[in-house]
Amino acid sequence: MSWLWAIIVGLVLGLIAKAIIPGKQQIPLWLTTVFGIIGAVLGNWLATVFGINETRGIDWGRHILQLIGAVAVVGVGDALYAMVRGNRRTT
């Protein structure tokens, strides 16, 4: 069940990250989900480093760090994907 949640959270975070990043991203939906999962893992690691991974109530700090991680990974991943595919940005 944890893999299902990881996929769902990765999809949601990846889509939110794509909405935050200006311009049109060229990565497909499956890669958006993978990058969202990686961003969530990165955000969880940062929350552990900062000591805010487990708090009482809603873990807003952890969720914000997950979103920041997803934005960073989706942004870098989209640039690398466009470079590998040979596509130029049309922003």
MMTF fields as JSON, N, C-alpha, C and O atoms, coordinates in Angstrom:
{
  "mmtfVersion": "1.0.0",
  "mmtfProducer": "UNKNOWN",
  "numBonds": 363,
  "numAtoms": 364,
  "numGroups": 91,
  "numChains": 1,
  "numModels": 1,
  "chainsPerModel": [1],
  "groupsPerChain": [91],
  "chainIdList": ["A"],
  "bondAtomList": [4, 2, 8, 6, 12, 10, 16, 14, 20, 18, 24, 22, 28, 26, 32, 30, 36, 34, 40, 38, 44, 42, 48, 46, 52, 50, 56, 54, 60, 58, 64, 62, 68, 66, 72, 70, 76, 74, 80, 78, 84, 82, 88, 86, 92, 90, 96, 94, 100, 98, 104, 102, 108, 106, 112, 110, 116, 114, 120, 118, 124, 122, 128, 126, 132, 130, 136, 134, 140, 138, 144, 142, 148, 146, 152, 150, 156, 154, 160, 158, 164, 162, 168, 166, 172, 170, 176, 174, 180, 178, 184, 182, 188, 186, 192, 190, 196, 194, 200, 198, 204, 202, 208, 206, 212, 210, 216, 214, 220, 218, 224, 222, 228, 226, 232, 230, 236, 234, 240, 238, 244, 242, 248, 246, 252, 250, 256, 254, 260, 258, 264, 262, 268, 266, 272, 270, 276, 274, 280, 278, 284, 282, 288, 286, 292, 290, 296, 294, 300, 298, 304, 302, 308, 306, 312, 310, 316, 314, 320, 318, 324, 322, 328, 326, 332, 330, 336, 334, 340, 338, 344, 342, 348, 346, 352, 350, 356, 354, 360, 358],
  "bondOrderList": [1, 1, 1, 1, 1, 1, 1, 1, 1, 1, 1, 1, 1, 1, 1, 1, 1, 1, 1, 1, 1, 1, 1, 1, 1, 1, 1, 1, 1, 1, 1, 1, 1, 1, 1, 1, 1, 1, 1, 1, 1, 1, 1, 1, 1, 1, 1, 1, 1, 1, 1, 1, 1, 1, 1, 1, 1, 1, 1, 1, 1, 1, 1, 1, 1, 1, 1, 1, 1, 1, 1, 1, 1, 1, 1, 1, 1, 1, 1, 1, 1, 1, 1, 1, 1, 1, 1, 1, 1, 1],
  "groupList": [{"groupName": "MET", "atomNameList": ["N", "CA", "C", "O"], "elementList": ["N", "C", "C", "O"], "formalChargeList": [0, 0, 0, 0], "bondAtomList": [1, 0, 2, 1, 3, 2], "bondOrderList": [1, 1, 2], "singleLetterCode": "M", "chemCompType": "L-PEPTIDE LINKING"}, {"groupName": "SER", "atomNameList": ["N", "CA", "C", "O"], "elementList": ["N", "C", "C", "O"], "formalChargeList": [0, 0, 0, 0], "bondAtomList": [1, 0, 2, 1, 3, 2], "bondOrderList": [1, 1, 2], "singleLetterCode": "S", "chemCompType": "L-PEPTIDE LINKING"}, {"groupName": "TRP", "atomNameList": ["N", "CA", "C", "O"], "elementList": ["N", "C", "C", "O"], "formalChargeList": [0, 0, 0, 0], "bondAtomList": [1, 0, 2, 1, 3, 2], "bondOrderList": [1, 1, 2], "singleLetterCode": "W", "chemCompType": "L-PEPTIDE LINKING"}, {"groupName": "LEU", "atomNameList": ["N", "CA", "C", "O"], "elementList": ["N", "C", "C", "O"], "formalChargeList": [0, 0, 0, 0], "bondAtomList": [1, 0, 2, 1, 3, 2], "bondOrderList": [1, 1, 2], "singleLetterCode": "L", "chemCompType": "L-PEPTIDE LINKING"}, {"groupName": "ALA", "atomNameList": ["N", "CA", "C", "O"], "elementList": ["N", "C", "C", "O"], "formalChargeList": [0, 0, 0, 0], "bondAtomList": [1, 0, 2, 1, 3, 2], "bondOrderList": [1, 1, 2], "singleLetterCode": "A", "chemCompType": "L-PEPTIDE LINKING"}, {"groupName": "ILE", "atomNameList": ["N", "CA", "C", "O"], "elementList": ["N", "C", "C", "O"], "formalChargeList": [0, 0, 0, 0], "bondAtomList": [1, 0, 2, 1, 3, 2], "bondOrderList": [1, 1, 2], "singleLetterCode": "I", "chemCompType": "L-PEPTIDE LINKING"}, {"groupName": "VAL", "atomNameList": ["N", "CA", "C", "O"], "elementList": ["N", "C", "C", "O"], "formalChargeList": [0, 0, 0, 0], "bondAtomList": [1, 0, 2, 1, 3, 2], "bondOrderList": [1, 1, 2], "singleLetterCode": "V", "chemCompType": "L-PEPTIDE LINKING"}, {"groupName": "GLY", "atomNameList": ["N", "CA", "C", "O"], "elementList": ["N", "C", "C", "O"], "formalChargeList": [0, 0, 0, 0], "bondAtomList": [1, 0, 2, 1, 3, 2], "bondOrderList": [1, 1, 2], "singleLetterCode": "G", "chemCompType": "PEPTIDE LINKING"}, {"groupName": "LYS", "atomNameList": ["N", "CA", "C", "O"], "elementList": ["N", "C", "C", "O"], "formalChargeList": [0, 0, 0, 0], "bondAtomList": [1, 0, 2, 1, 3, 2], "bondOrderList": [1, 1, 2], "singleLetterCode": "K", "chemCompType": "L-PEPTIDE LINKING"}, {"groupName": "PRO", "atomNameList": ["N", "CA", "C", "O"], "elementList": ["N", "C", "C", "O"], "formalChargeList": [0, 0, 0, 0], "bondAtomList": [1, 0, 2, 1, 3, 2], "bondOrderList": [1, 1, 2], "singleLetterCode": "P", "chemCompType": "L-PEPTIDE LINKING"}, {"groupName": "GLN", "atomNameList": ["N", "CA", "C", "O"], "elementList": ["N", "C", "C", "O"], "formalChargeList": [0, 0, 0, 0], "bondAtomList": [1, 0, 2, 1, 3, 2], "bondOrderList": [1, 1, 2], "singleLetterCode": "Q", "chemCompType": "L-PEPTIDE LINKING"}, {"groupName": "THR", "atomNameList": ["N", "CA", "C", "O"], "elementList": ["N", "C", "C", "O"], "formalChargeList": [0, 0, 0, 0], "bondAtomList": [1, 0, 2, 1, 3, 2], "bondOrderList": [1, 1, 2], "singleLetterCode": "T", "chemCompType": "L-PEPTIDE LINKING"}, {"groupName": "PHE", "atomNameList": ["N", "CA", "C", "O"], "elementList": ["N", "C", "C", "O"], "formalChargeList": [0, 0, 0, 0], "bondAtomList": [1, 0, 2, 1, 3, 2], "bondOrderList": [1, 1, 2], "singleLetterCode": "F", "chemCompType": "L-PEPTIDE LINKING"}, {"groupName": "ASN", "atomNameList": ["N", "CA", "C", "O"], "elementList": ["N", "C", "C", "O"], "formalChargeList": [0, 0, 0, 0], "bondAtomList": [1, 0, 2, 1, 3, 2], "bondOrderList": [1, 1, 2], "singleLetterCode": "N", "chemCompType": "L-PEPTIDE LINKING"}, {"groupName": "GLU", "atomNameList": ["N", "CA", "C", "O"], "elementList": ["N", "C", "C", "O"], "formalChargeList": [0, 0, 0, 0], "bondAtomList": [1, 0, 2, 1, 3, 2], "bondOrderList": [1, 1, 2], "singleLetterCode": "E", "chemCompType": "L-PEPTIDE LINKING"}, {"groupName": "ARG", "atomNameList": ["N", "CA", "C", "O"], "elementList": ["N", "C", "C", "O"], "formalChargeList": [0, 0, 0, 0], "bondAtomList": [1, 0, 2, 1, 3, 2], "bondOrderList": [1, 1, 2], "singleLetterCode": "R", "chemCompType": "L-PEPTIDE LINKING"}, {"groupName": "ASP", "atomNameList": ["N", "CA", "C", "O"], "elementList": ["N", "C", "C", "O"], "formalChargeList": [0, 0, 0, 0], "bondAtomList": [1, 0, 2, 1, 3, 2], "bondOrderList": [1, 1, 2], "singleLetterCode": "D", "chemCompType": "L-PEPTIDE LINKING"}, {"groupName": "HIS", "atomNameList": ["N", "CA", "C", "O"], "elementList": ["N", "C", "C", "O"], "formalChargeList": [0, 0, 0, 0], "bondAtomList": [1, 0, 2, 1, 3, 2], "bondOrderList": [1, 1, 2], "singleLetterCode": "H", "chemCompType": "L-PEPTIDE LINKING"}, {"groupName": "TYR", "atomNameList": ["N", "CA", "C", "O"], "elementList": ["N", "C", "C", "O"], "formalChargeList": [0, 0, 0, 0], "bondAtomList": [1, 0, 2, 1, 3, 2], "bondOrderList": [1, 1, 2], "singleLetterCode": "Y", "chemCompType": "L-PEPTIDE LINKING"}],
  "groupTypeList": [0, 1, 2, 3, 2, 4, 5, 5, 6, 7, 3, 6, 3, 7, 3, 5, 4, 8, 4, 5, 5, 9, 7, 8, 10, 10, 5, 9, 3, 2, 3, 11, 11, 6, 12, 7, 5, 5, 7, 4, 6, 3, 7, 13, 2, 3, 4, 11, 6, 12, 7, 5, 13, 14, 11, 15, 7, 5, 16, 2, 7, 15, 17, 5, 3, 10, 3, 5, 7, 4, 6, 4, 6, 6, 7, 6, 7, 16, 4, 3, 18, 4, 0, 6, 15, 7, 13, 15, 15, 11, 11],
  "groupIdList": [1, 2, 3, 4, 5, 6, 7, 8, 9, 10, 11, 12, 13, 14, 15, 16, 17, 18, 19, 20, 21, 22, 23, 24, 25, 26, 27, 28, 29, 30, 31, 32, 33, 34, 35, 36, 37, 38, 39, 40, 41, 42, 43, 44, 45, 46, 47, 48, 49, 50, 51, 52, 53, 54, 55, 56, 57, 58, 59, 60, 61, 62, 63, 64, 65, 66, 67, 68, 69, 70, 71, 72, 73, 74, 75, 76, 77, 78, 79, 80, 81, 82, 83, 84, 85, 86, 87, 88, 89, 90, 91],
  "secStructList": [7, 2, 2, 2, 2, 2, 2, 2, 2, 2, 2, 2, 2, 2, 2, 2, 2, 2, 2, 2, 1, 1, 1, 7, 7, 7, 7, 7, 2, 2, 2, 2, 2, 2, 2, 2, 2, 2, 2, 2, 2, 2, 2, 2, 2, 2, 2, 2, 2, 2, 6, 7, 1, 1, 7, 1, 1, 7, 7, 2, 2, 2, 2, 2, 2, 2, 2, 2, 2, 2, 2, 2, 2, 2, 2, 2, 2, 2, 2, 2, 2, 2, 2, 2, 2, 6, 7, 7, 7, 7, 7],
  "xCoordList": [0.818, 0.0, 0.857, 0.437, 2.059, 2.907, 3.371, 3.565, 3.553, 3.916, 2.793, 3.042, 1.556, 0.408, 0.36, 0.126, 0.582, 0.593, 1.75, 1.6, 2.896, 4.047, 3.739, 4.111, 3.065, 2.7, 1.684, 1.809, 0.682, -0.343, 0.266, 0.01, 1.068, 1.699, 2.663, 2.72, 3.419, 4.327, 3.592, 4.044, 2.46, 1.662, 1.148, 1.26, 0.589, 0.037, 1.14, 0.983, 2.253, 3.351, 3.949, 4.288, 4.08, 4.616, 3.714, 4.2, 2.405, 1.474, 1.46, 1.395, 1.52, 1.586, 2.886, 2.89, 3.98, 5.269, 5.224, 5.744, 4.601, 4.482, 3.639, 3.882, 2.651, 1.801, 2.551, 2.296, 3.467, 4.223, 5.32, 5.558, 5.984, 7.104, 6.548, 5.628, 7.109, 6.61, 6.968, 7.976, 6.142, 6.369, 5.771, 5.181, 5.933, 5.391, 6.494, 7.566, 6.225, 7.177, 6.899, 5.755, 7.947, 7.818, 7.876, 7.837, 7.97, 8.081, 6.702, 5.689, 6.666, 5.392, 4.882, 5.606, 3.641, 2.983, 3.692, 3.83, 4.139, 4.812, 6.112, 6.468, 6.829, 8.073, 7.785, 8.562, 6.685, 6.251, 6.008, 6.388, 5.377, 5.11, 6.417, 6.582, 7.336, 8.627, 9.381, 9.929, 9.409, 10.093, 9.396, 10.06, 8.077, 7.35, 7.7, 7.835, 7.847, 8.236, 9.648, 9.903, 10.558, 11.929, 11.932, 12.647, 11.144, 11.044, 10.48, 10.921, 9.503, 8.931, 9.965, 10.053, 10.744, 11.788, 12.843, 13.31, 13.211, 14.171, 13.621, 14.345, 12.344, 11.721, 11.654, 11.854, 11.374, 11.368, 12.757, 12.901, 13.775, 15.141, 15.5, 16.085, 15.15, 15.422, 14.676, 15.216, 13.438, 12.675, 13.361, 13.371, 13.928, 14.67, 15.922, 16.248, 16.621, 17.826, 17.483, 18.212, 16.365, 15.959, 15.228, 14.927, 14.944, 14.286, 12.794, 12.214, 12.159, 10.713, 9.953, 8.856, 10.533, 9.885, 8.656, 7.743, 8.614, 7.452, 7.049, 7.707, 5.978, 5.453, 4.023, 3.43, 3.479, 2.091, 1.19, 1.457, 0.148, -0.776, -0.288, 0.403, -0.655, -0.263, 1.18, 1.565, 1.966, 3.385, 3.557, 4.022, 3.183, 3.242, 4.67, 4.902, 5.614, 7.009, 7.493, 8.16, 7.164, 7.567, 6.899, 7.532, 5.619, 4.899, 5.451, 5.551, 5.802, 6.39, 7.748, 8.061, 8.545, 9.846, 9.677, 10.477, 8.652, 8.38, 8.027, 8.493, 7.207, 6.825, 8.03, 8.198, 8.867, 10.072, 10.981, 11.545, 11.121, 11.915, 11.344, 12.089, 10.017, 9.379, 9.564, 9.819, 9.438, 9.639, 11.072, 11.293, 12.034, 13.434, 13.691, 14.327, 13.202, 13.47, 12.734, 13.296, 11.49, 10.746, 11.405, 11.515, 11.841, 12.496, 13.78, 13.99, 14.639, 15.905, 15.644, 16.268, 14.729, 14.416, 13.837, 14.147, 12.997, 12.425, 13.514, 13.52, 14.432, 15.523, 16.401, 16.794, 16.708, 17.511, 16.763, 17.357, 15.473, 14.66, 14.641, 14.791, 14.458, 14.438, 15.804, 15.881, 16.879, 18.22, 18.497, 19.068, 18.099, 18.333, 17.485, 17.948, 16.258, 15.36, 15.682, 15.212, 16.483, 16.85, 15.796, 15.845, 14.835, 13.784, 14.251, 14.982, 13.847, 14.159, 12.947, 11.81, 13.196, 12.102, 11.46, 12.123, 10.156, 9.399, 8.751, 7.581, 9.494, 8.912, 8.884, 8.422],
  "yCoordList": [-1.197, 0.0, 1.253, 2.288, 1.176, 2.365, 2.767, 3.954, 1.792, 2.132, 2.879, 3.806, 2.481, 3.176, 4.618, 5.526, 4.834, 6.207, 7.003, 8.193, 6.374, 7.065, 7.523, 8.628, 6.68, 7.039, 8.174, 9.117, 8.088, 9.135, 10.465, 11.495, 10.45, 11.68, 12.223, 13.434, 11.35, 11.783, 12.439, 13.453, 11.866, 12.445, 13.825, 14.777, 13.928, 15.208, 16.257, 17.375, 15.911, 16.865, 17.24, 18.402, 16.287, 16.577, 17.522, 18.434, 17.313, 18.198, 19.6, 20.592, 19.68, 21.001, 21.7, 22.9, 20.956, 21.542, 22.056, 23.134, 21.285, 21.738, 22.995, 23.842, 23.124, 24.319, 25.533, 26.66, 25.313, 26.419, 26.913, 28.117, 25.997, 26.361, 27.108, 26.624, 28.297, 29.054, 28.371, 27.672, 28.581, 27.998, 26.616, 26.092, 26.038, 24.709, 23.677, 23.787, 22.689, 21.607, 20.525, 20.311, 19.862, 18.887, 17.442, 16.528, 17.218, 15.844, 15.171, 15.826, 13.874, 13.15, 12.928, 13.138, 12.507, 12.339, 11.306, 11.512, 10.208, 9.188, 9.722, 9.378, 10.56, 11.133, 12.217, 12.404, 12.921, 13.884, 13.176, 13.68, 12.01, 11.227, 10.755, 10.852, 10.25, 9.788, 10.944, 10.796, 12.094, 13.265, 13.748, 14.212, 13.649, 14.015, 13.099, 13.558, 11.815, 10.858, 11.178, 11.176, 11.451, 11.794, 13.078, 13.169, 14.068, 15.317, 15.102, 15.742, 14.201, 13.9, 13.233, 13.549, 12.315, 11.658, 12.682, 12.663, 13.563, 14.619, 15.525, 15.884, 15.893, 16.717, 16.021, 16.654, 14.726, 13.964, 13.918, 14.029, 13.755, 13.738, 15.091, 15.149, 16.181, 17.515, 17.746, 18.359, 17.259, 17.398, 16.654, 17.125, 15.505, 14.757, 15.522, 15.587, 16.099, 16.874, 18.059, 18.357, 18.734, 19.904, 19.531, 20.403, 18.25, 17.801, 18.063, 18.152, 18.188, 18.458, 17.359, 17.595, 16.159, 15.093, 14.525, 14.036, 14.58, 14.072, 15.097, 15.25, 15.778, 16.763, 16.383, 15.513, 17.029, 16.772, 17.487, 18.625, 16.828, 17.427, 17.26, 16.295, 18.209, 18.164, 18.622, 19.643, 17.882, 18.195, 19.204, 18.854, 20.455, 21.477, 21.699, 21.86, 21.708, 21.908, 20.827, 21.111, 19.598, 18.465, 18.554, 18.298, 18.918, 19.017, 20.145, 19.998, 21.251, 22.361, 21.946, 22.254, 21.25, 20.78, 19.751, 19.726, 18.907, 17.965, 18.71, 18.347, 19.745, 20.522, 21.249, 21.282, 21.829, 22.499, 21.492, 21.793, 20.31, 19.257, 18.859, 18.664, 18.737, 18.357, 19.444, 19.135, 20.718, 21.816, 21.781, 21.938, 21.577, 21.531, 20.352, 20.508, 19.181, 17.986, 18.059, 17.688, 18.532, 18.651, 19.694, 19.485, 20.805, 21.834, 21.347, 21.531, 20.73, 20.21, 19.04, 18.936, 18.172, 17.017, 17.417, 16.796, 18.45, 18.921, 19.504, 19.264, 20.266, 20.838, 19.731, 19.799, 18.714, 17.6, 16.804, 16.379, 16.605, 15.872, 16.615, 15.999, 17.929, 18.725, 18.689, 18.639, 18.715, 18.678, 17.328, 17.279, 16.253, 14.914, 14.696, 14.103, 15.17, 15.002, 15.967, 15.781, 17.0, 17.959, 19.027, 19.738, 19.145, 20.149, 21.471, 21.508, 22.525, 23.853, 24.384, 24.118, 25.139, 25.739, 26.852, 27.571, 26.974, 28.024, 28.941, 29.289, 29.348, 30.181, 31.622, 32.444],
  "zCoordList": [0.0, 0.0, 0.0, -0.518, 0.577, 0.617, -0.787, -1.049, -1.7, -3.074, -3.764, -4.535, -3.495, -4.087, -3.618, -4.415, -2.324, -1.794, -2.365, -2.646, -2.542, -3.122, -4.543, -4.937, -5.308, -6.682, -6.683, -7.463, -5.815, -5.758, -5.329, -5.953, -4.268, -3.782, -4.837, -5.051, -5.496, -6.55, -7.702, -8.235, -8.091, -9.169, -8.779, -9.551, -7.589, -7.135, -7.011, -7.5, -6.361, -6.21, -7.564, -7.787, -8.453, -9.784, -10.56, -11.228, -10.477, -11.184, -10.578, -11.304, -9.261, -8.615, -9.002, -9.278, -9.022, -9.406, -10.843, -11.131, -11.755, -13.138, -13.236, -14.096, -12.363, -12.371, -11.824, -12.248, -10.892, -10.288, -11.223, -11.32, -11.907, -12.78, -13.991, -14.65, -14.288, -15.442, -16.763, -16.861, -17.755, -19.074, -19.188, -18.243, -20.354, -20.623, -20.442, -21.037, -19.629, -19.434, -20.478, -20.88, -20.9, -21.979, -21.512, -22.335, -20.203, -19.712, -19.725, -19.481, -20.008, -20.001, -18.566, -17.593, -18.467, -17.17, -16.3, -15.095, -16.883, -16.07, -15.485, -14.358, -16.238, -15.732, -14.696, -13.76, -14.86, -13.846, -12.519, -11.462, -12.576, -11.37, -10.727, -9.511, -11.535, -11.011, -10.363, -9.271, -11.033, -10.47, -9.204, -8.276, -9.151, -7.934, -6.775, -5.64, -7.046, -6.005, -5.507, -4.303, -6.439, -6.044, -5.223, -4.225, -5.629, -4.872, -3.479, -2.524, -3.353, -2.036, -1.135, 0.051, -1.693, -0.91, -0.489, 0.649, -1.397, -1.071, 0.034, 0.962, -0.068, 0.97, 2.314, 3.35, 2.313, 3.565, 4.186, 5.403, 3.353, 3.861, 4.473, 5.555, 3.782, 4.324, 5.637, 6.559, 5.725, 6.974, 8.111, 9.248, 7.808, 8.828, 9.248, 10.434, 8.272, 8.578, 9.483, 10.429, 9.185, 9.968, 11.257, 12.072, 11.444, 12.665, 12.705, 13.788, 11.545, 11.515, 10.778, 10.27, 10.717, 9.966, 10.67, 10.004, 11.983, 12.705, 13.757, 14.786, 13.48, 14.42, 14.772, 14.136, 15.774, 16.138, 15.142, 14.754, 14.741, 13.784, 12.356, 12.028, 11.517, 10.114, 9.987, 10.558, 9.251, 9.065, 7.935, 6.85, 8.189, 7.14, 6.663, 5.465, 7.57, 7.178, 6.242, 5.247, 6.553, 5.701, 4.339, 3.315, 4.324, 3.053, 2.182, 0.964, 2.795, 2.043, 1.469, 0.319, 2.272, 1.777, 0.654, -0.281, 0.737, -0.341, -1.628, -2.707, -1.511, -2.69, -3.279, -4.498, -2.423, -2.901, -3.608, -4.661, -3.035, -3.672, -5.018, -5.979, -5.095, -6.36, -7.412, -8.576, -7.021, -7.974, -8.507, -9.708, -7.622, -8.052, -8.983, -10.026, -8.614, -9.42, -10.757, -11.787, -10.755, -12.012, -12.91, -14.119, -12.341, -13.145, -13.78, -14.979, -12.991, -13.518, -14.467, -15.523, -14.084, -14.928, -16.27, -17.287, -16.29, -17.549, -18.446, -19.653, -17.861, -18.65, -19.234, -20.399, -18.427, -18.921, -19.986, -20.977, -19.786, -20.759, -22.096, -23.151, -22.053, -23.279, -23.963, -25.191, -23.176, -23.74, -24.409, -25.499, -23.763, -24.317, -25.567, -26.542, -25.536, -26.675, -27.81, -28.932, -27.528, -28.558, -28.795, -29.799, -27.873, -28.018, -27.458, -26.469, -28.063, -27.538, -26.813, -27.201, -25.755, -24.985, -25.791, -26.538, -25.619, -26.295, -25.298, -25.45, -24.264, -23.211, -23.567, -22.776]
}
